[in-house]
Amino acid sequence: MSSELAARQASPNFRSYVAEGKTHTILRAPLFFSEQSGGMAFTAWLAALLNDGELPGNELCPTCQAPQTVCPQ
């Protein structure tokens, strides 16, 4: 997932907000109003995405991008 996400983030028309935890989507979850990842509240990030101004950056929680490990065989 990490490598696929990194490849997509290089595109000028792609934005992502990756939060910590096991919740897959946020739009219908109570976290919609309280989530903070990468120093930005989700509601602020979404508002910036929907406005006609400058697009927000890709946000990622500090512990979500764990180093890749090799599985023992």
Secondary structure, 3 states (H helix, E strand, C coil): CHHHHHHHHCCCCCCCEECCCCCCCCCCCHHHHCCEECCEEHHHHHHHHHCCCCCCCCEECCCCCCCCCCCCC
